Amino acid sequence: MCSHILRRMIVVSIAATATVSAVANSAPVYSAYDTNKNNTSNATQSVYSVTDDSNNESVNQPSNNNTYVSSKAQLQLRMQRNINELQREVDELRGQIQENNFQIQQLIQQQKEIAANNKSSNSQAPKNAGKDYSNSLQAASEYNQAIDLILKKKDFKTATSKLESFLSKYPNSKYNTNAHFWLGQLYYVDKKFSKSLTNFKIVAADSSSSKAPEATYRIAQIYQQKGDKTSEKKYLREVIKNYPQSNIAIKAKKDLGLSK
C-alpha cells in the first residue's frame, strides 16, 4: 500500500507539472489581471454560464486571458482533490499499521500467557484460567471482525454496532482502548461529534496506547468543528507536549502556526 501511495504522488506531481506547462504555453504574454475589475468579473462569469440554446448556434468564446484564469482554477481544484485523496489513504495506512502493531503485541502476550500456563501444574492453576483464556480468544475474534468491517469492507454502520456491542460484552477487555478509538473515528466521520469526543477522550487518557496521540489530535479537531478555539488550542498543545516526536505533533504545530 505504501508503494501504491508513492506511485499516486508521483503521478499527481507529473500531471500537475504537465498541466501547468500547457496552461502557461497557451496563456497570453500580458497579465491575466490587466483588465479592470468589472470587465474581469463579467468575462469570468461568461465562462461558467454558457446557455444551451438550440436557436442560437453561435456562442461567444471567452478570451485567452479568461481561459488562462479558468484553467488555473480547474488545475487547483484537481490538485486539491488529489491531495485530499492522498491524505485519506495515508490516514488509512497509518491506522492499518497501528492495528497490525497492536495485533502483534497481543499475539506476543498470548504466547507468554500460554507458556506461563504450561509451566504451572493443574493443581496450581486458577480454576477459571481456561475459561478466562477462552473468553480472551473470543473477544479477540469479535474485535478483529469489527476492524475488518472498517478497514476491508468499509461497512461503517455495522462496524459501529459491532464495536458498541463488543464494549458492552467485554467491559474489561485489553482491546477496549482500541475499540473506543475506532468508535471515535466512526462517529467523527458520521459527524456525531459528542459521541466521538467521549470515545476519543477515553483513548487520550491512556498514555500507554499507541493511538493516544491521534486521539488527542482528533479531540482538537472536534472542538474546532464546534467553534471552541480555546479547547482546540489546548489539545493541540497537549499533542506537542506529550508526543513531541510523533507525526501528529507536526500536524498540531502546523495548525497552531508554529511550523516553519
C-alpha positions, 0 to 999 in steps of 0.5 A: 500500500505504501508503494501504491501511495508513492506511485499516486504522488508521483503521478499527481506531481507529473500531471500537475507539472504537465498541466501547468506547462500547457496552461502557461504555453497557451496563456497570453504574454500580458497579465491575466489581471490587466483588465479592470475589475468589472470587465474581469468579473463579467468575462469570468462569469461568461465562462461558467454560464454558457446557455444551451440554446438550440436557436442560437448556434453561435456562442461567444468564446471567452478570451485567452486571458479568461481561459488562462484564469479558468484553467488555473482554477480547474488545475487547483481544484484537481490538485486539491482533490488529489491531495485530499485523496492522498491524505485519506489513504495515508490516514488509512495506512497509518491506522492499518499499521497501528492495528497490525502493531497492536495485533502483534503485541497481543499475539506476543502476550498470548504466547507468554500467557500460554507458556506461563500456563504450561509451566504451572501444574493443574493443581496450581492453576486458577480454576477459571484460567481456561475459561478466562483464556477462552473468553480472551480468544473470543473477544479477540475474534469479535474485535478483529471482525469489527476492524475488518468491517472498517478497514476491508469492507468499509461497512461503517454502520455495522462496524459501529454496532459491532464495536458498541456491542463488543464494549458492552460484552467485554467491559474489561477487555485489553482491546477496549482502548482500541475499540473506543478509538475506532468508535471515535473515528466512526462517529467523527466521520458520521459527524456525531461529534459528542459521541466521538469526543467521549470515545476519543477522550477515553483513548487520550487518557491512556498514555500507554496506547499507541493511538493516544496521540491521534486521539488527542489530535482528533479531540482538537479537531472536534472542538474546532468543528464546534467553534471552541478555539480555546479547547482546540488550542489546548489539545493541540498543545497537549499533542506537542507536549506529550508526543513531541516526536510523533507525526501528529505533533507536526500536524498540531504545530502546523495548525497552531502556526508554529511550523516553519 
